[in-house]
Amino acid sequence: MPLVHPLPSDHDPEVAELAQFFNETLGFCPNSVLTMQRRPAIAQAFIQLNRAVMDNQERVTSEQKRLLAYLTSASTGCRYCQAHTILAAERYGGSQERLDNIWNFRDSDLFTRAEKAAFEFALAAASVPNAVDEPITRSLKEHWTDDEIVEILGVVSLFGFLNRWNDSMGTTMEDGAVEAGEKHLRPTGWTVGKHRF
């Protein structure tokens, strides 16, 4: 059971209008946002930040951003965000093979050297304590521009917030996210955990 229950999707018209963004990403508005709307300014600011972070300005694709978010969420243990990010990665073109092998990215030919550098950076940046070091930084800068690095770290940081929010809140997982978790993550030991209905 969640710490605080979400409000109906039509509770705040301004939040509802902004939250339409998630219909493309996930096919539904996440319960995390529906809970945030208890303080509409937080929900509105979060949605605007999410839109800004996920807007593709250069070479970092929507699928790559969702895989970065997945690795960030998996490394922190947030099952809610793991299911949401793997669902979004699939919706943005992630193949079954890439989704199934994301944890084998270091040894897989399915991922480019640039992706591997970004994924390594995401895991290090999401770690507590932070594990970004000179070799990781050097590898990242070999493949990505400074502007792209800002996009990459924006994803990691956004999901750092969401991981803490959803894991602490025990946000109830939506049907579509549960289905994605079951489909793509069950072999890795993923369960709904405390995010049950």
N, C-alpha and C positions, 0 to 999 in steps of 0.2 A: 504494500500500500504506500502511495506517495506521501511524503512529508506534508505537502500542500497540494490540494487537488486543482487541476486546471479549470479555467472558466470556459464557457461555451465559445465557439469560434466567432459568433456574432456579438460578443459582449461589448467590444469597443470597435466602432466602425472604422476608425483610423488604423488601428492595428490590423483589422480584418482586410482592409484594402492593401496594406503593405505586405501582409502575410500571403497574398496570392503568389508571391515569388516562390514559395515552397511547393506550390502545385506542380511547377515544372520540375523542380529538383527531386521531390519525393513522391508527389501525387497526393499529398495531404499536408496540412499544417501540423507541425510537431507539437506534442503536449508540452514540451519545454517552453515554447513560445506562448501557448495558451495559459501556462502558469505565470509567465513573466507579465502578462497583461494585467495582473493584479496591481501592477505599477506600470501603466501604459507608457510612460516615458522610457522605462527600461526596455520594454518590448519593442517600441519604435526604434530606439537607438540600436538595439541588438540587430534588428532586421536590416537597418541601413548599413551597419558594419558588415553583416553577413553578405549583403549584396555587393558592397565595395570590395571585400576580400575575394569573393568568388567571380568577380568580373575579370574576364581575360583581356589583358592589355598587350601581351607579347606572346611568347611561345609556350607558357605553362597552360596546358589544356584543362578543360573542366574535369575530364576523367582523371588526369594526374593530380589535380587538387583534391579530388575525393579520395584517391589512394593515399595521398599525404595525410589527409584527415583520418583515414582508417588506421594507418600506422601509428599516428599520434594517439588515437583513442585506444587502440589495442595495447600500446605500451603502457598506458596509464590504467588499463583495466576497465574502462567504462563500456559496459556491454550495450547500453542504450545507443551510444554514439557509434560503436562498431557496426551495429546493424544498420543504422541510418546512413553511414558513409559507404558501406558496401552496396547498399541499395542505390544510392546516388551514383556511385561509380559505374554500376551496371546501366543505369538510366542514361548516363553520358557516354556510353559506348564501350565500357570495359568488357572484354571478352571473358567467357567462362574460364578460359585457360589463364588469363592474366589475374583474374580474381582469385582463382585457386592457388596461384603460385606467388602471391604478393610477399609472403614470408620467406620465399626462396629467392627473392630478387637478386641477391648478391651473386648467385650461381646460375641464374636463368638468362637464356638468350631472348626471353620475351621482353626484357627491359633494356633500354639503352644505357650507355655509360652516364649520360646526363641524368636520367631518371634515378639510376643507382646512387649517384652523388646526392641528389635531392632527398631520396628516401633515407639515406644514411644520416644526412643533416637533420631530417625531421625526427628520427629516433633519438638522436643526441640532444636536440633542442627540447624534446618532450620529457627527457629524463630529469629526475630530481636526485642528486644535484645535476645541473646542466652539464652535458658531456661534450659540447661543441669544443673541438680543439683545433690546433693548427692544420693537421692533415685533412680533417673534414672540411675546414674552411677553404683550404687550398684546392681540394677536389671540386667543391661546389663552385668556386670562382673560375675554374677551368671551363665549366660548361654553361654557366648562367650569368647574365648581366646583373648589375647591382639592382636594377629595377625589378628583374625577375626574382632575385633573392628576397626582395621586400614582399613580393606576392607569396612566395613559398613560406616565409616566416609568418606572414599574416595568417595563412591557413593553420599552421601549427599553433599559433597563439590564440586564434579564434576557438580552436577545438580544445585548447587547454582550459579556457573559460567554460566551454560546454561540458567537458569531461567532469569538472568540479561541480558544475550546476546539476547535471543529471544524476551523477553518482550520489551526491549528497542529498538531493531531492528525492531520489528513488522514483524518478519520473516513470509513469506507466507507459509501456511500449505499445505503439499502435500496431494493428494487424499487419499492415504492409511491411513494417520493419521486422516484425517477428518472422514473417515468411522469408524475407531476405536473409535474416540470420540463420534460419533453419536450412535454407538452400545452400548458402555459401560458406557458413562459418561452423556449422555443427561438427565437421570433421576435425576442427582445431580445438574442440572441447567447449565451444561457445554455448551458453544457455541464456535464457531470459534473466535468470537470477532474480534480484529484488525488483525488477521492472515488470512484474506480473500485473495482470489486469486486476 
